[in-house]
Structures are given as structure tokens and as C-alpha cells.
Amino acid sequence: MNDGNRIPVLGFGTYAPEEVLKSQAKDATKLAIELGFRHIDSAQSYQNEVEVGQAIREMIAKGVVTREEIFYTGKLLPNKNSSEMVRLCLQESLKDLQLDYMDLFLIHFPVRLPPRDSFSPMDEAGKTMCLNTDLCAMWEVMEACKDAGLVKSIGVSNFNRRQLELILNKPGLKYKPVCNQVECHIYLNQSKLLEFCKSKDIVLVAYGVLGSTRDKAWIDQNSPVLLEDPVLLQIGKKYNKSPAQIALRHQLQRGIVALAKSFNAERIKQNLQIFDFHLVPEDMKIIDRLNRNMRYVCMKMCVDHPEYPFHDEY
Ligand SMILES: NC(=O)c1ccc[n+]([C@@H]2O[C@H](COP(=O)([O-])OP(=O)(O)OC[C@H]3O[C@@H](n4cnc5c(N)ncnc54)[C@H](OP(=O)(O)O)[C@@H]3O)[C@@H](O)[C@H]2O)c1
């Protein structure tokens, strides 16, 4: 990454819909580490950092990995998007995780949502009222957290080009964001954002590569099921790989860091088996053509906020 630290190209996603027991996140993370995942992605908003932290620490205690071999990513709760809250939120997460530092801490979303524990204020149209968000002021505290040793690398998530430029052009910028974690998959290939990020030495980290968890609370249930795409199935047959493995491999070959969530033992194993084959350029092109600029995660409750990131082309 642009700060000299390294990020494993495949990460284990730990987000699960609310109805899933948090203990499953712990069991799955332990298994993922045992099977070979080294990059673990979570966030304060997933409400599983206690369990994910336990999993990491148990694997360290068992001698499966050392702390240095684990790359842990956490994210600032969007309800705490203010310069006063950044450091506090990071410290809360570290306390839940029982870790001394994070490898990567991200501004999760560029819009400040209302406080979680309060009655969510709604406007006359019934939309959640989002609050003023000063991304540059928040970034300065992110930089201070890195200097204080609470986190090794700092980055952003769900930022568009304008918002990345806002940080990059900030007077007195000390550290550039190392990455932008965004939704990215065969139906939303983010080619323009990827090109921009590469030109600025910012890593693009992809979520939703397998078509998201299709959480009823967030995702349109009529959206296409990515892993049932006939082209992925067909290419999978050619390489004797599953659609999920093809979808993950495709992102890696584009120079993207890919996240994959599974709480199922067989599928966790499967998602790691993507380093023993190579998609030929013609197949990469066929998959590239599946793009339809379709988002699973739209965050519609804040579409009217000035920092809503998804109105811009990229
Ligand atoms: N920054 C952000 O705003 C943001 C937003 C969303 C997600 N994320 C992060 O990115 C991670 C991944 O994204 P995601 O949660 O949207 O989900 P995803 O990785 O795109 O897809 C996960 C879904 O695919 C299934 N699956 C996994 N491996 C499979 C396989 N080999 N074959 C068939 N099905 C498979 C999983 O079910 P099973 O568990 O049953 O296998 C799960 O339902 C999250 O966990 C989270 O850490 C970040």
C-alpha cells in the first residue's frame, strides 16, 4: 500500500444479517484463520467485534498465527462521523476486540447518520435526517490515530472520486488513504474508480464480490443473484471452478483486493482455492462485459445528503 504496509489480496468478510447469531461470526472467523485467511474485515456497525476479536486471539493463543500475520480491518461507525468521535470509536473497537492496534481503520461511509441509540429523526418525507459531515476534519483525526500507534494504516470506504480528491487535496495532508473499500463485482466493475485509484496509488478493496448477503434489511430481493449468472457458470465449468471462485479470481486479476464472506466450512475452504488457476485474457474480457453498473448496497435512507456518494458517475 502507499504507506509501505502490505495487505493480503483476499480478505474474510464477517458481516451477517441481524438474525444470524454473533457466535457464528466467531466460529467462522476461527475456521477461516485455520484454513488460511489472514485478512479479516469487520466494522463497529457489524456488532461482532467482540466475537471476531475472540476468534483472532484464540487462534493466536493456539499458535495457528501470530498477531503480525493477521491483518485486521475495522471501520468507523457512520453514526460517529465527526472529528470528536473518530478516536473514541477506534478505541471502543480495540477494547471490544481486545487488540492493541488495528492494521487498517476506515471511514466506513461518507455520510454521518443520526446517533444509533436515539430516535432516528425523520424529515417530512419520512427520510432519515443525516448530519453535517466534515470529511477533512475527520481525516486529520484518522492521521493522529496512526501517529498514536492505534492503527497501522488508514483508509476510506464508499467514497466517490470527488470525496477521494477532497482528502487528497486537503491542505497539510499527512497521509493519503491507502485504500477505498467499495462495492465491486461483475455487475458493478467500477472500472473508472479503479483507474483513478490506481493513478493515485490507492488500493481498491471490493465488497459484494459474491453478490452480497442479500440481507432483506438492505438489499432489493428482486436484484439478480450474481452466483447464478450463466456466464460465470459456463466459465467455471471450463476451469473446473465454482462461480464464486471465478468471481473472486476475476477481481484479483484486475489488481483488486477481494473480500468474501461465508460462514459455511466448505465455502470458506472453496473461497481460498483461487490461487491455483489463471483466467485467460479472453475470459477476463467476457466477464468484463457482464458489467451493468448495478449496485446491491444503495443506502437509500440518505440519498438527499450532500455527501451521498452514489449520485456521481464514480
Ligand atoms: N464497506 C462497506 O460498506 C461494506 C458493505 C458490505 C460488505 N462489506 C464487507 O465485505 C464483506 C463481503 O461482502 P458481502 O457481505 O456483501 O458478501 P459477499 O462476500 O459478496 O457474499 C456473501 C454471500 O455469498 C455466500 N457465499 C460465500 N461463498 C460462497 C461460495 N463459495 N459459493 C456460494 N455462495 C457463497 C455467503 O453465504 P454463506 O455464508 O452461507 O456461505 C453469503 O450469503 C462483508 O462481510 C463485509 O466484511 C463492507
PDBQT file of the ligand as one rigid body, heavy atoms in Angstrom, charges set to zero:
ROOT
HETATM    1  N1  LIG A 401     -17.562  -1.181   3.421  1.00  0.00    +0.000 N 
HETATM    2  C1  LIG A 401     -18.821  -1.479   3.328  1.00  0.00    +0.000 C 
HETATM    3  O1  LIG A 401     -19.701  -0.614   3.316  1.00  0.00    +0.000 OA
HETATM    4  C2  LIG A 401     -19.206  -2.928   3.209  1.00  0.00    +0.000 A 
HETATM    5  C3  LIG A 401     -20.500  -3.269   2.769  1.00  0.00    +0.000 A 
HETATM    6  C4  LIG A 401     -20.816  -4.619   2.651  1.00  0.00    +0.000 A 
HETATM    7  C5  LIG A 401     -19.871  -5.594   2.970  1.00  0.00    +0.000 A 
HETATM    8  N2  LIG A 401     -18.640  -5.238   3.415  1.00  0.00    +0.000 N 
HETATM    9  C6  LIG A 401     -17.626  -6.273   3.786  1.00  0.00    +0.000 C 
HETATM   10  O2  LIG A 401     -17.436  -7.141   2.690  1.00  0.00    +0.000 OA
HETATM   11  C7  LIG A 401     -17.695  -8.483   3.095  1.00  0.00    +0.000 C 
HETATM   12  C8  LIG A 401     -18.204  -9.295   1.919  1.00  0.00    +0.000 C 
HETATM   13  O3  LIG A 401     -19.337  -8.707   1.285  1.00  0.00    +0.000 OA
HETATM   14  P1  LIG A 401     -20.818  -9.185   1.474  1.00  0.00    +0.000 P 
HETATM   15  O4  LIG A 401     -21.035  -9.492   2.889  1.00  0.00    +0.000 OA
HETATM   16  O5  LIG A 401     -21.649  -8.191   0.791  1.00  0.00    +0.000 OA
HETATM   17  O6  LIG A 401     -20.971 -10.588   0.800  1.00  0.00    +0.000 OA
HETATM   18  P2  LIG A 401     -20.315 -11.437  -0.386  1.00  0.00    +0.000 P 
HETATM   19  O7  LIG A 401     -18.966 -11.869   0.049  1.00  0.00    +0.000 OA
HETATM   20  O8  LIG A 401     -20.485 -10.758  -1.690  1.00  0.00    +0.000 OA
HETATM   21  O9  LIG A 401     -21.337 -12.682  -0.419  1.00  0.00    +0.000 OA
HETATM   22  C9  LIG A 401     -21.619 -13.414   0.668  1.00  0.00    +0.000 C 
HETATM   23  C10 LIG A 401     -22.723 -14.403   0.355  1.00  0.00    +0.000 C 
HETATM   24  O10 LIG A 401     -22.275 -15.391  -0.564  1.00  0.00    +0.000 OA
HETATM   25  C11 LIG A 401     -22.392 -16.684   0.024  1.00  0.00    +0.000 C 
HETATM   26  N3  LIG A 401     -21.185 -17.423  -0.370  1.00  0.00    +0.000 N 
HETATM   27  C12 LIG A 401     -19.927 -17.250   0.094  1.00  0.00    +0.000 A 
HETATM   28  N4  LIG A 401     -19.069 -18.083  -0.528  1.00  0.00    +0.000 NA
HETATM   29  C13 LIG A 401     -19.789 -18.812  -1.400  1.00  0.00    +0.000 A 
HETATM   30  C14 LIG A 401     -19.473 -19.848  -2.316  1.00  0.00    +0.000 A 
HETATM   31  N5  LIG A 401     -18.221 -20.276  -2.472  1.00  0.00    +0.000 N 
HETATM   32  N6  LIG A 401     -20.481 -20.379  -3.051  1.00  0.00    +0.000 NA
HETATM   33  C15 LIG A 401     -21.751 -19.948  -2.907  1.00  0.00    +0.000 A 
HETATM   34  N7  LIG A 401     -22.117 -18.972  -2.054  1.00  0.00    +0.000 NA
HETATM   35  C16 LIG A 401     -21.136 -18.405  -1.298  1.00  0.00    +0.000 A 
HETATM   36  C17 LIG A 401     -22.489 -16.469   1.514  1.00  0.00    +0.000 C 
HETATM   37  O11 LIG A 401     -23.301 -17.423   2.140  1.00  0.00    +0.000 OA
HETATM   38  P3  LIG A 401     -22.725 -18.454   3.264  1.00  0.00    +0.000 P 
HETATM   39  O12 LIG A 401     -22.223 -17.641   4.408  1.00  0.00    +0.000 OA
HETATM   40  O13 LIG A 401     -23.914 -19.269   3.593  1.00  0.00    +0.000 OA
HETATM   41  O14 LIG A 401     -21.625 -19.231   2.565  1.00  0.00    +0.000 OA
HETATM   42  C18 LIG A 401     -23.150 -15.085   1.596  1.00  0.00    +0.000 C 
HETATM   43  O15 LIG A 401     -24.533 -15.178   1.609  1.00  0.00    +0.000 OA
HETATM   44  C19 LIG A 401     -18.664  -8.319   4.261  1.00  0.00    +0.000 C 
HETATM   45  O16 LIG A 401     -18.772  -9.479   5.044  1.00  0.00    +0.000 OA
HETATM   46  C20 LIG A 401     -18.049  -7.141   4.961  1.00  0.00    +0.000 C 
HETATM   47  O17 LIG A 401     -16.936  -7.572   5.719  1.00  0.00    +0.000 OA
HETATM   48  C21 LIG A 401     -18.293  -3.931   3.516  1.00  0.00    +0.000 A 
ENDROOT
TORSDOF 0
